[in-house]
Amino acid sequence: MKLQIEAVRAFVAAAENGSFTAAGRELKKTQAAISQQVQNLEIDLGFDLFSRVGKYPVLTPKGTRLLKDARVMLSQVEHFSEQARAMEGNVEPSLRLGVDPLVCAPELVNLVSEFANTFPHIELSLFQQNSLSLSQKLKDNQLDAVLGLFPERDNIGYSAVDAFQVACHWVASPQLAESLGDPISYGALCHSRLLLPTNLPDRSLDPMTDQIQVWEVEDINTLLSFCRSGIGISCLPDFVVQHDLNADILRQVRFDFDRISKFNWRATMLWHKGYKFHEAGEWIFKKLTELKIK
């Protein structure tokens, strides 16, 4: 059986419009052409799709059962055509993007949603891991680009574009915050511990952490749980802790010295030098540089 796509299209149009004449107007064909295409399809199938007893064609039970599958077939054909047009027009058929959870703010999620609407036929593979793991995947050519917190030394050998800033604050459980005082002195901090995400690009803490116990935690949800439990003080993006702050599960803490009171991390996108992105890739780069994180 060799089905003609145009015949299937005529069948669906006739079923949805209620007549061969209306289907012809939709497809810019004559009523006779639509009728002939449907009849040829019925011959190929070996049974009638429409009953033609009355003024207008009415779907037979078999026609009704096949209508859904015919719609799916046409959708797949359209997807195939869009993919071919995308390749011909230098639009990526797929994009593999790695994102560090420390920069995956709600605004970035909204941007991905906008990307899906703008490029509905682009296959986006999104990987969420810490920046260190993402840079290794980029090195191994498992990703096309990565967005995260990268020390400048990690940018060597790659093309890079600065994206948005991520505001962060130090937080602790209410019990721990009250026990340490407000503001927290350096002496009190030395009797507590810091809970930090792994591979932070800002090393301004290095000179002072010799006297402070530091736990580096790779998984951001685990780190958040430790902080809620009073295990230590953590520095996390505002979008991660905002709900806990509103519910008084966590509290912002201050120090009586200024070196570590507040951070603004800069999210950076990296990709291999010489790799040519086309329309979809260029679109997402431009949007990332314009993104404002609350």
Backbone as CSV, one residue per row, in Angstrom:
resi,resn,N_x,N_y,N_z,CA_x,CA_y,CA_z,C_x,C_y,C_z
1,MET,0.845,-1.194,0.000,0.000,0.000,0.000,0.886,1.251,0.000
2,LYS,0.697,2.128,-0.964,1.473,3.356,-1.056,0.541,4.542,-0.851
3,LEU,0.568,5.099,0.355,-0.309,6.221,0.665,0.320,7.530,0.212
4,GLN,-0.487,8.392,-0.379,-0.045,9.704,-0.812,-0.365,10.723,0.293
5,ILE,0.661,11.491,0.694,0.481,12.459,1.779,-0.612,13.468,1.446
6,GLU,-0.665,13.910,0.199,-1.669,14.896,-0.180,-3.079,14.314,-0.094
7,ALA,-3.195,13.026,-0.324,-4.501,12.376,-0.198,-4.918,12.319,1.265
8,VAL,-3.960,12.014,2.150,-4.248,12.005,3.588,-4.608,13.408,4.054
9,ARG,-3.914,14.415,3.529,-4.212,15.800,3.886,-5.624,16.186,3.438
10,ALA,-6.022,15.737,2.269,-7.371,16.013,1.760,-8.420,15.338,2.635
11,PHE,-8.145,14.117,3.060,-9.062,13.382,3.939,-9.285,14.140,5.247
12,VAL,-8.191,14.583,5.882,-8.297,15.298,7.156,-9.032,16.622,6.965
13,ALA,-8.714,17.340,5.905,-9.371,18.627,5.653,-10.862,18.452,5.411
14,ALA,-11.230,17.416,4.681,-12.649,17.173,4.415,-13.383,16.802,5.697
15,ALA,-12.749,15.981,6.531,-13.375,15.571,7.789,-13.548,16.761,8.722
16,GLU,-12.535,17.648,8.777,-12.585,18.776,9.708,-13.494,19.897,9.212
17,ASN,-13.620,20.043,7.908,-14.432,21.128,7.354,-15.854,20.706,7.008
18,GLY,-16.113,19.388,6.946,-17.467,18.914,6.714,-17.886,18.804,5.271
19,SER,-17.018,19.185,4.341,-17.363,19.051,2.925,-16.088,19.100,2.085
20,PHE,-16.190,18.540,0.864,-15.055,18.579,-0.046,-14.814,20.004,-0.555
21,THR,-15.897,20.758,-0.693,-15.772,22.133,-1.174,-14.994,22.991,-0.179
22,ALA,-15.361,22.887,1.119,-14.664,23.667,2.153,-13.212,23.217,2.292
23,ALA,-12.983,21.907,2.159,-11.611,21.401,2.211,-10.792,21.961,1.057
24,GLY,-11.410,22.076,-0.107,-10.722,22.654,-1.258,-10.317,24.093,-1.023
25,ARG,-11.222,24.860,-0.410,-10.878,26.256,-0.108,-9.681,26.329,0.842
26,GLU,-9.651,25.452,1.840,-8.542,25.455,2.799,-7.225,25.093,2.130
27,LEU,-7.259,24.090,1.274,-6.042,23.599,0.640,-5.760,24.254,-0.704
28,LYS,-6.648,25.210,-1.083,-6.482,25.926,-2.360,-6.507,24.954,-3.547
29,LYS,-7.510,24.090,-3.516,-7.726,23.135,-4.602,-9.204,23.131,-4.951
30,THR,-9.531,22.554,-6.088,-10.937,22.459,-6.474,-11.626,21.363,-5.677
31,GLN,-12.967,21.468,-5.654,-13.753,20.429,-4.982,-13.517,19.089,-5.641
32,ALA,-13.400,19.083,-6.964,-13.203,17.831,-7.703,-11.866,17.191,-7.353
33,ALA,-10.830,18.024,-7.184,-9.502,17.498,-6.850,-9.509,16.851,-5.473
34,ILE,-10.172,17.485,-4.520,-10.257,16.915,-3.171,-11.024,15.600,-3.203
35,SER,-12.144,15.594,-3.899,-12.964,14.388,-3.992,-12.174,13.238,-4.614
36,GLN,-11.392,13.551,-5.650,-10.606,12.516,-6.323,-9.499,11.983,-5.421
37,GLN,-8.842,12.865,-4.663,-7.778,12.422,-3.768,-8.322,11.523,-2.662
38,VAL,-9.464,11.880,-2.111,-10.074,11.048,-1.071,-10.488,9.699,-1.658
39,GLN,-11.054,9.732,-2.849,-11.468,8.480,-3.492,-10.254,7.587,-3.771
40,ASN,-9.140,8.171,-4.215,-7.927,7.384,-4.451,-7.410,6.763,-3.144
41,LEU,-7.508,7.529,-2.053,-7.090,7.006,-0.751,-7.973,5.839,-0.344
42,GLU,-9.268,5.958,-0.571,-10.190,4.866,-0.233,-9.874,3.620,-1.048
43,ILE,-9.503,3.805,-2.306,-9.139,2.663,-3.152,-7.889,1.975,-2.596
44,ASP,-6.898,2.791,-2.198,-5.670,2.231,-1.632,-5.943,1.480,-0.337
45,LEU,-6.862,2.008,0.484,-7.168,1.381,1.775,-8.079,0.165,1.625
46,GLY,-8.917,0.200,0.623,-9.832,-0.915,0.412,-11.166,-0.753,1.101
47,PHE,-11.476,0.447,1.604,-12.781,0.694,2.232,-13.075,2.189,2.183
48,ASP,-14.372,2.517,2.397,-14.807,3.915,2.339,-14.468,4.649,3.634
49,LEU,-14.031,5.888,3.492,-13.790,6.766,4.640,-15.001,7.646,4.917
50,PHE,-15.776,7.924,3.878,-16.966,8.766,4.007,-18.182,8.054,3.415
51,SER,-19.326,8.322,4.013,-20.600,7.955,3.406,-21.084,9.167,2.619
52,ARG,-21.468,8.954,1.371,-21.869,10.059,0.501,-23.364,10.027,0.191
53,VAL,-24.152,9.461,1.089,-25.597,9.324,0.859,-26.285,10.680,0.911
54,GLY,-25.915,11.510,1.882,-26.573,12.806,2.042,-25.890,13.903,1.239
55,LYS,-26.250,15.153,1.584,-25.695,16.308,0.876,-24.214,16.464,1.148
56,TYR,-23.827,16.181,2.398,-22.435,16.331,2.790,-21.846,14.971,3.164
57,PRO,-20.556,14.770,2.933,-19.927,13.498,3.293,-19.860,13.346,4.813
58,VAL,-20.132,12.130,5.270,-20.100,11.823,6.705,-19.105,10.698,6.933
59,LEU,-18.274,10.848,7.930,-17.266,9.827,8.220,-17.927,8.487,8.520
60,THR,-17.381,7.432,7.958,-17.793,6.077,8.328,-17.106,5.716,9.636
61,PRO,-17.528,4.644,10.303,-16.835,4.229,11.528,-15.338,4.021,11.322
62,LYS,-14.959,3.415,10.177,-13.538,3.218,9.898,-12.842,4.558,9.657
63,GLY,-13.525,5.460,8.981,-12.958,6.788,8.754,-12.725,7.528,10.054
64,THR,-13.677,7.407,10.976,-13.538,8.052,12.288,-12.335,7.504,13.035
65,ARG,-12.148,6.193,12.968,-11.028,5.570,13.670,-9.685,5.982,13.079
66,LEU,-9.626,6.218,11.780,-8.363,6.568,11.128,-8.041,8.059,11.195
67,LEU,-9.014,8.880,11.516,-8.796,10.319,11.478,-7.694,10.750,12.448
68,LYS,-7.694,10.212,13.659,-6.671,10.583,14.642,-5.282,10.218,14.138
69,ASP,-5.139,9.005,13.594,-3.841,8.572,13.086,-3.398,9.429,11.902
70,ALA,-4.357,9.835,11.084,-4.024,10.689,9.946,-3.492,12.040,10.415
71,ARG,-4.090,12.576,11.465,-3.601,13.839,12.019,-2.184,13.691,12.553
72,VAL,-1.925,12.579,13.253,-0.570,12.323,13.767,0.429,12.225,12.617
73,MET,0.034,11.536,11.551,0.918,11.387,10.395,1.269,12.756,9.805
74,LEU,0.283,13.605,9.639,0.538,14.927,9.068,1.415,15.772,9.986
75,SER,1.228,15.614,11.297,2.065,16.335,12.249,3.521,15.907,12.127
76,GLN,3.743,14.600,11.962,5.102,14.093,11.808,5.724,14.564,10.500
77,VAL,4.924,14.619,9.454,5.423,15.125,8.173,5.820,16.587,8.303
78,GLU,5.008,17.366,9.018,5.314,18.788,9.206,6.598,18.949,10.008
79,HIS,6.768,18.118,11.038,7.996,18.166,11.834,9.207,17.850,10.965
80,PHE,9.084,16.841,10.125,10.160,16.469,9.211,10.510,17.639,8.294
81,SER,9.499,18.289,7.764,9.720,19.414,6.857,10.390,20.585,7.568
82,GLU,9.955,20.851,8.816,10.545,21.941,9.577,12.004,21.670,9.881
83,GLN,12.325,20.417,10.206,13.716,20.052,10.470,14.562,20.254,9.232
84,ALA,14.047,19.858,8.086,14.785,20.022,6.841,14.992,21.497,6.527
85,ARG,13.951,22.316,6.738,14.083,23.745,6.478,15.079,24.389,7.439
86,ALA,15.077,23.892,8.702,16.016,24.420,9.686,17.451,24.141,9.283
87,MET,17.706,22.930,8.817,19.060,22.587,8.388,19.474,23.409,7.175
88,GLU,18.557,23.592,6.256,18.849,24.356,5.052,19.102,25.820,5.399
89,GLY,18.403,26.325,6.423,18.535,27.728,6.788,19.546,27.970,7.889
90,ASN,20.446,27.026,8.150,21.497,27.183,9.154,20.935,27.412,10.553
91,VAL,19.933,26.669,10.930,19.418,26.668,12.299,19.759,25.321,12.911
92,GLU,20.279,25.344,14.122,20.659,24.085,14.749,19.462,23.143,14.858
93,PRO,19.612,21.868,14.418,18.528,20.910,14.637,18.439,20.505,16.102
94,SER,19.533,20.689,16.851,19.533,20.361,18.274,20.570,21.225,18.974
95,LEU,20.411,21.379,20.288,21.331,22.170,21.085,21.489,21.490,22.436
96,ARG,22.738,21.191,22.808,23.041,20.542,24.088,23.648,21.580,25.027
97,LEU,22.873,21.924,26.058,23.262,23.014,26.953,23.360,22.500,28.384
98,GLY,24.474,22.818,29.043,24.657,22.482,30.454,24.466,23.710,31.319
99,VAL,23.747,23.562,32.443,23.454,24.692,33.326,23.741,24.293,34.769
100,ASP,24.506,25.108,35.466,24.760,24.902,36.896,23.507,25.290,37.673
101,PRO,23.020,24.450,38.604,21.823,24.812,39.386,21.964,26.131,40.131
102,LEU,23.206,26.559,40.422,23.405,27.822,41.129,23.028,29.038,40.288
103,VAL,22.858,28.857,38.987,22.448,29.977,38.130,21.101,29.724,37.460
104,CYS,20.443,28.612,37.830,19.181,28.243,37.177,18.002,28.931,37.861
105,ALA,17.972,30.244,37.754,16.920,31.055,38.369,15.608,30.917,37.596
106,PRO,14.475,31.294,38.209,13.186,31.225,37.499,13.194,31.986,36.184
107,GLU,13.935,33.089,36.126,14.001,33.857,34.881,14.637,33.039,33.762
108,LEU,15.590,32.184,34.129,16.215,31.328,33.122,15.233,30.266,32.639
109,VAL,14.410,29.748,33.551,13.375,28.784,33.166,12.392,29.439,32.192
110,ASN,12.033,30.697,32.464,11.145,31.426,31.547,11.795,31.618,30.180
111,LEU,13.108,31.827,30.190,13.833,31.991,28.927,13.806,30.703,28.112
112,VAL,13.950,29.565,28.785,13.881,28.280,28.093,12.488,28.074,27.498
113,SER,11.461,28.496,28.231,10.090,28.399,27.714,9.919,29.265,26.468
114,GLU,10.490,30.472,26.494,10.433,31.349,25.324,11.195,30.731,24.149
115,PHE,12.318,30.093,24.456,13.106,29.410,23.422,12.261,28.327,22.754
116,ALA,11.520,27.559,23.570,10.693,26.481,23.032,9.619,27.013,22.086
117,ASN,9.067,28.182,22.416,8.039,28.777,21.548,8.635,29.390,20.285
118,THR,9.856,29.923,20.399,10.500,30.572,19.257,11.067,29.551,18.285
119,PHE,11.596,28.451,18.825,12.201,27.402,17.994,11.547,26.059,18.334
120,PRO,10.289,25.882,17.963,9.540,24.688,18.394,10.108,23.380,17.875
121,HIS,10.917,23.412,16.826,11.416,22.165,16.257,12.883,21.904,16.594
122,ILE,13.457,22.756,17.443,14.821,22.525,17.902,14.774,21.599,19.119
123,GLU,15.558,20.535,19.089,15.638,19.620,20.220,16.666,20.175,21.214
124,LEU,16.203,20.544,22.400,17.075,21.094,23.433,17.330,20.029,24.490
125,SER,18.608,19.673,24.673,19.010,18.757,25.744,19.643,19.600,26.842
126,LEU,19.045,19.596,28.025,19.490,20.443,29.121,20.037,19.569,30.246
127,PHE,21.287,19.806,30.627,21.943,19.033,31.682,22.214,19.953,32.865
128,GLN,21.835,19.512,34.063,22.084,20.292,35.271,23.113,19.579,36.137
129,GLN,24.292,20.166,36.215,25.364,19.677,37.077,26.182,20.873,37.540
130,ASN,27.094,20.649,38.511,27.915,21.761,38.955,28.881,22.168,37.856
131,SER,29.409,23.374,37.978,30.213,23.956,36.907,31.444,23.130,36.570
132,LEU,32.047,22.523,37.576,33.234,21.704,37.335,32.905,20.524,36.431
133,SER,31.792,19.845,36.710,31.377,18.708,35.884,30.995,19.157,34.482
134,LEU,30.346,20.317,34.385,29.933,20.821,33.074,31.143,21.155,32.200
135,SER,32.168,21.762,32.803,33.349,22.111,32.013,34.045,20.869,31.490
136,GLN,33.996,19.782,32.264,34.594,18.525,31.802,33.795,17.945,30.645
137,LYS,32.458,18.021,30.739,31.617,17.530,29.636,31.824,18.354,28.372
138,LEU,32.030,19.665,28.541,32.317,20.503,27.386,33.648,20.095,26.762
139,LYS,34.642,19.851,27.604,35.958,19.424,27.121,35.855,18.123,26.347
140,ASP,34.979,17.224,26.804,34.810,15.916,26.159,33.829,15.960,24.984
141,ASN,33.395,17.168,24.606,32.467,17.355,23.477,31.112,16.687,23.689
142,GLN,30.708,16.553,24.958,29.383,16.011,25.256,28.326,17.113,25.302
143,LEU,28.761,18.374,25.341,27.852,19.514,25.362,28.322,20.540,24.345
144,ASP,27.370,21.329,23.825,27.707,22.393,22.880,28.114,23.671,23.596
145,ALA,27.504,23.930,24.748,27.815,25.133,25.524,27.413,24.877,26.968
146,VAL,28.042,25.612,27.893,27.733,25.448,29.315,27.554,26.827,29.941
147,LEU,26.654,26.900,30.914,26.372,28.138,31.636,26.572,27.867,33.115
148,GLY,27.511,28.587,33.714,27.771,28.341,35.125,28.695,29.376,35.719
149,LEU,29.342,28.996,36.820,30.266,29.865,37.546,31.674,29.328,37.318
150,PHE,32.415,29.976,36.458,33.717,29.466,36.048,34.819,30.449,36.418
151,PRO,35.842,29.998,37.167,37.015,30.859,37.386,37.642,31.233,36.050
152,GLU,38.291,32.377,36.016,38.862,32.853,34.753,39.827,31.845,34.152
153,ARG,40.530,31.086,35.010,41.483,30.114,34.473,40.784,29.025,33.668
154,ASP,39.494,28.768,33.964,38.755,27.748,33.229,38.305,28.238,31.851
155,ASN,38.387,29.555,31.624,37.935,30.106,30.350,38.994,30.005,29.263
156,ILE,40.218,29.683,29.643,41.300,29.615,28.676,41.025,28.488,27.682
157,GLY,41.112,28.808,26.420,40.873,27.812,25.380,39.442,27.756,24.908
158,TYR,38.571,28.563,25.524,37.161,28.579,25.138,36.741,29.983,24.736
159,SER,35.690,30.065,23.957,34.997,31.333,23.762,34.072,31.533,24.953
160,ALA,33.951,32.762,25.417,33.158,33.025,26.618,32.358,34.304,26.454
161,VAL,31.184,34.322,27.067,30.375,35.536,27.113,29.791,35.648,28.518
162,ASP,29.936,36.829,29.121,29.338,37.061,30.427,27.836,37.172,30.275
163,ALA,27.118,36.470,31.135,25.652,36.510,31.094,25.154,37.436,32.205
164,PHE,24.431,36.913,33.157,23.787,37.728,34.180,24.484,37.553,35.531
165,GLN,24.184,38.457,36.439,24.689,38.354,37.805,23.694,37.594,38.668
166,VAL,24.216,36.857,39.638,23.389,36.112,40.586,23.684,36.653,41.982
167,ALA,22.703,37.324,42.584,22.875,37.875,43.927,22.770,36.765,44.965
168,CYS,23.662,36.775,45.933,23.705,35.734,46.966,23.806,36.369,48.346
169,HIS,23.335,35.648,49.347,23.447,36.090,50.734,23.820,34.907,51.626
170,TRP,24.398,35.254,52.766,24.688,34.241,53.774,23.434,33.991,54.600
171,VAL,23.143,32.730,54.846,21.937,32.355,55.592,22.273,31.251,56.593
172,ALA,21.414,31.141,57.600,21.556,30.096,58.618,20.181,29.785,59.178
173,SER,20.077,28.671,59.877,18.816,28.359,60.544,18.576,29.384,61.643
174,PRO,17.315,29.650,62.010,17.044,30.639,63.064,17.789,30.339,64.362
175,GLN,17.859,29.048,64.738,18.530,28.686,65.995,20.016,29.008,65.934
176,LEU,20.663,28.655,64.823,22.092,28.921,64.700,22.360,30.423,64.618
177,ALA,21.502,31.133,63.874,21.688,32.576,63.746,21.608,33.264,65.104
178,GLU,20.649,32.857,65.945,20.494,33.469,67.263,21.664,33.128,68.179
179,SER,22.198,31.928,68.070,23.309,31.526,68.938,24.607,32.244,68.579
180,LEU,24.774,32.633,67.328,26.005,33.282,66.895,25.975,34.789,67.078
181,GLY,24.776,35.369,67.243,24.662,36.805,67.441,24.531,37.559,66.141
182,ASP,24.162,38.834,66.248,23.975,39.682,65.073,24.602,41.057,65.351
183,PRO,25.638,41.423,64.634,26.284,40.649,63.570,27.220,39.586,64.139
184,ILE,27.599,38.652,63.302,28.484,37.567,63.728,29.927,38.058,63.706
185,SER,30.627,37.839,64.799,32.042,38.204,64.856,32.887,37.115,64.219
186,TYR,34.116,37.483,63.895,35.005,36.493,63.302,35.273,35.361,64.291
187,GLY,35.367,35.704,65.552,35.599,34.690,66.579,34.450,33.694,66.649
188,ALA,33.206,34.206,66.605,32.050,33.309,66.634,31.996,32.450,65.378
189,LEU,32.371,33.040,64.248,32.354,32.285,62.991,33.347,31.134,63.031
190,CYS,34.467,31.343,63.709,35.490,30.289,63.795,34.996,29.080,64.588
191,HIS,33.941,29.258,65.388,33.379,28.142,66.149,32.188,27.510,65.438
192,SER,31.880,28.007,64.248,30.831,27.412,63.433,31.495,26.793,62.208
193,ARG,30.727,26.597,61.154,31.319,26.100,59.894,30.598,26.739,58.718
194,LEU,31.303,26.786,57.602,30.735,27.309,56.374,30.337,26.157,55.479
195,LEU,29.151,26.270,54.890,28.669,25.291,53.914,28.692,25.958,52.546
196,LEU,29.546,25.464,51.654,29.732,26.135,50.369,29.495,25.184,49.210
197,PRO,28.918,25.691,48.129,28.862,24.883,46.908,30.277,24.614,46.403
198,THR,30.458,23.490,45.746,31.768,23.164,45.203,32.120,24.073,44.031
199,ASN,33.415,24.293,43.855,33.942,24.975,42.673,33.462,26.413,42.538
200,LEU,33.381,27.138,43.662,33.014,28.548,43.567,34.124,29.325,42.871
201,PRO,33.757,30.253,41.970,34.791,31.001,41.261,35.438,32.083,42.116
202,ASP,34.713,32.601,43.118,35.239,33.674,43.954,36.075,33.069,45.071
203,ARG,37.375,33.294,45.039,38.272,32.711,46.032,38.647,33.718,47.111
204,SER,37.848,34.764,47.306,38.171,35.766,48.313,38.124,35.204,49.725
205,LEU,37.473,34.037,49.886,37.420,33.419,51.206,38.700,32.678,51.562
206,ASP,39.521,32.360,50.578,40.679,31.499,50.819,41.587,31.972,51.943
207,PRO,41.954,33.272,52.006,42.887,33.691,53.052,42.346,33.557,54.467
208,MET,41.024,33.504,54.642,40.451,33.531,55.982,39.872,32.184,56.417
209,THR,39.787,31.231,55.505,39.139,29.966,55.864,40.086,28.976,56.546
210,ASP,41.337,29.361,56.742,42.262,28.471,57.441,41.804,28.203,58.868
211,GLN,41.125,29.184,59.466,40.674,29.042,60.852,39.197,28.636,60.948
212,ILE,38.552,28.430,59.796,37.126,28.107,59.795,36.916,26.772,59.097
213,GLN,36.071,25.938,59.696,35.771,24.650,59.068,34.850,24.864,57.870
214,VAL,35.223,24.308,56.737,34.462,24.479,55.504,34.040,23.119,54.976
215,TRP,32.750,22.997,54.708,32.238,21.818,54.004,31.840,22.262,52.603
216,GLU,32.361,21.568,51.601,31.931,21.811,50.237,30.961,20.706,49.831
217,VAL,29.783,21.107,49.383,28.712,20.163,49.050,28.339,20.355,47.588
218,GLU,28.375,19.261,46.832,28.108,19.362,45.398,26.634,19.600,45.095
219,ASP,25.749,18.875,45.764,24.319,18.967,45.461,23.700,20.124,46.229
220,ILE,23.059,21.035,45.509,22.532,22.244,46.132,21.377,21.943,47.091
221,ASN,20.568,20.932,46.798,19.457,20.577,47.692,19.983,19.992,48.998
222,THR,21.044,19.190,48.912,21.661,18.653,50.124,22.242,19.777,50.959
223,LEU,22.927,20.715,50.300,23.507,21.847,51.014,22.420,22.647,51.719
224,LEU,21.300,22.854,51.038,20.188,23.595,51.623,19.627,22.856,52.838
225,SER,19.524,21.549,52.755,19.030,20.749,53.887,19.971,20.852,55.084
226,PHE,21.277,20.806,54.832,22.260,20.946,55.915,22.110,22.298,56.599
227,CYS,21.913,23.335,55.790,21.777,24.677,56.352,20.502,24.788,57.186
228,ARG,19.406,24.226,56.701,18.155,24.241,57.460,18.292,23.517,58.792
229,SER,19.137,22.493,58.804,19.318,21.684,60.008,20.256,22.323,61.016
230,GLY,20.838,23.475,60.680,21.719,24.160,61.623,23.139,23.644,61.627
231,ILE,23.526,22.891,60.587,24.883,22.346,60.545,25.909,23.441,60.309
232,GLY,25.517,24.496,59.611,26.454,25.576,59.355,25.795,26.734,58.637
233,ILE,26.626,27.722,58.285,26.192,28.921,57.575,26.507,28.721,56.099
234,SER,25.577,29.111,55.241,25.793,28.897,53.818,25.598,30.185,53.032
235,CYS,26.280,30.261,51.910,26.087,31.358,50.967,25.412,30.788,49.728
236,LEU,24.186,31.246,49.457,23.403,30.688,48.366,22.696,31.803,47.596
237,PRO,22.366,31.542,46.331,21.648,32.551,45.540,20.312,32.916,46.180
238,ASP,19.924,34.176,46.009,18.670,34.638,46.594,17.477,33.823,46.111
239,PHE,17.466,33.433,44.824,16.307,32.704,44.305,16.188,31.317,44.924
240,VAL,17.297,30.782,45.453,17.266,29.465,46.090,16.684,29.555,47.497
241,VAL,17.016,30.626,48.227,16.650,30.702,49.648,15.435,31.585,49.918
242,GLN,14.891,32.258,48.895,13.834,33.231,49.141,12.625,32.625,49.844
243,HIS,12.199,31.430,49.416,11.037,30.784,50.042,11.317,30.504,51.511
244,ASP,12.506,29.993,51.807,12.854,29.675,53.199,12.941,30.941,54.048
245,LEU,13.415,32.029,53.468,13.479,33.290,54.209,12.082,33.800,54.522
246,ASN,11.187,33.711,53.557,9.808,34.174,53.774,9.105,33.341,54.839
247,ALA,9.436,32.048,54.907,8.793,31.150,55.877,9.555,31.076,57.195
248,ASP,10.615,31.865,57.340,11.470,31.872,58.537,12.086,30.498,58.812
249,ILE,12.320,29.747,57.750,13.066,28.494,57.876,14.555,28.797,57.889
250,LEU,14.933,29.846,57.177,16.300,30.359,57.183,16.256,31.862,57.435
251,ARG,17.378,32.397,57.918,17.482,33.835,58.120,18.795,34.331,57.519
252,GLN,18.748,35.543,56.993,19.988,36.164,56.553,20.838,36.495,57.764
253,VAL,22.139,36.332,57.631,23.064,36.672,58.710,24.064,37.694,58.202
254,ARG,24.544,38.514,59.139,25.542,39.533,58.823,26.796,39.276,59.638
255,PHE,27.903,39.825,59.156,29.173,39.701,59.849,29.658,41.092,60.251
256,ASP,30.488,41.169,61.270,31.007,42.473,61.673,32.287,42.820,60.921
257,PHE,32.528,42.099,59.832,33.607,42.428,58.908,33.029,42.314,57.504
258,ASP,33.543,43.059,56.571,32.874,43.247,55.288,33.309,42.293,54.183
259,ARG,34.353,41.534,54.412,34.924,40.811,53.279,34.005,39.760,52.672
260,ILE,33.109,39.187,53.467,32.287,38.104,52.931,30.791,38.354,53.102
261,SER,30.398,39.584,53.354,28.996,39.834,53.678,28.053,39.529,52.512
262,LYS,28.486,39.794,51.289,27.568,39.641,50.157,28.370,39.330,48.898
263,PHE,27.813,38.489,48.062,28.441,38.136,46.801,27.489,38.414,45.652
264,ASN,28.055,38.745,44.511,27.318,38.753,43.259,28.114,37.907,42.275
265,TRP,27.674,36.692,42.070,28.373,35.810,41.148,27.966,36.144,39.718
266,ARG,28.913,36.043,38.817,28.655,36.305,37.407,28.553,34.986,36.654
267,ALA,27.382,34.733,36.068,27.201,33.538,35.242,27.889,33.758,33.899
268,THR,28.598,32.743,33.438,29.345,32.820,32.181,28.980,31.638,31.301
269,MET,28.890,31.887,30.007,28.670,30.797,29.056,29.972,30.529,28.310
270,LEU,30.316,29.230,28.203,31.527,28.804,27.508,31.173,27.865,26.366
271,TRP,31.948,27.926,25.297,31.839,26.960,24.208,33.186,26.908,23.494
272,HIS,33.387,25.898,22.677,34.665,25.708,22.012,34.935,26.828,21.010
273,LYS,36.167,27.318,21.004,36.558,28.318,20.021,36.424,27.735,18.617
274,GLY,35.873,28.544,17.734,35.704,28.102,16.358,34.393,27.399,16.096
275,TYR,33.656,27.026,17.175,32.354,26.373,16.977,31.346,27.423,16.529
276,LYS,30.707,27.157,15.409,29.784,28.121,14.832,28.348,27.811,15.196
277,PHE,27.768,28.660,16.052,26.345,28.559,16.336,25.582,29.370,15.301
278,HIS,24.355,28.936,15.027,23.542,29.638,14.065,22.387,30.333,14.784
279,GLU,21.224,30.335,14.198,20.141,31.191,14.693,19.731,30.889,16.126
280,ALA,19.494,29.623,16.436,19.014,29.273,17.783,20.069,29.567,18.838
281,GLY,21.319,29.180,18.563,22.391,29.432,19.514,22.633,30.915,19.731
282,GLU,22.648,31.679,18.655,22.852,33.122,18.763,21.705,33.778,19.535
283,TRP,20.513,33.276,19.329,19.343,33.815,20.032,19.506,33.660,21.538
284,ILE,19.881,32.458,21.966,19.962,32.202,23.409,21.129,32.951,24.029
285,PHE,22.249,33.138,23.287,23.361,33.927,23.808,22.927,35.373,24.054
286,LYS,22.233,35.942,23.087,21.794,37.327,23.206,20.843,37.500,24.378
287,LYS,19.902,36.578,24.527,18.932,36.672,25.616,19.601,36.543,26.980
288,LEU,20.611,35.688,27.089,21.289,35.490,28.361,22.018,36.746,28.803
289,THR,22.591,37.472,27.862,23.296,38.703,28.228,22.348,39.824,28.621
290,GLU,21.080,39.695,28.226,20.082,40.714,28.575,19.272,40.338,29.809
291,LEU,19.459,39.121,30.311,18.620,38.608,31.396,18.915,39.338,32.708
292,LYS,17.863,39.705,33.410,17.985,40.335,34.716,17.407,39.409,35.774
293,ILE,18.241,39.000,36.723,17.805,38.109,37.789,17.427,38.935,39.010
294,LYS,16.236,38.710,39.523,15.783,39.469,40.690,16.417,38.928,41.964
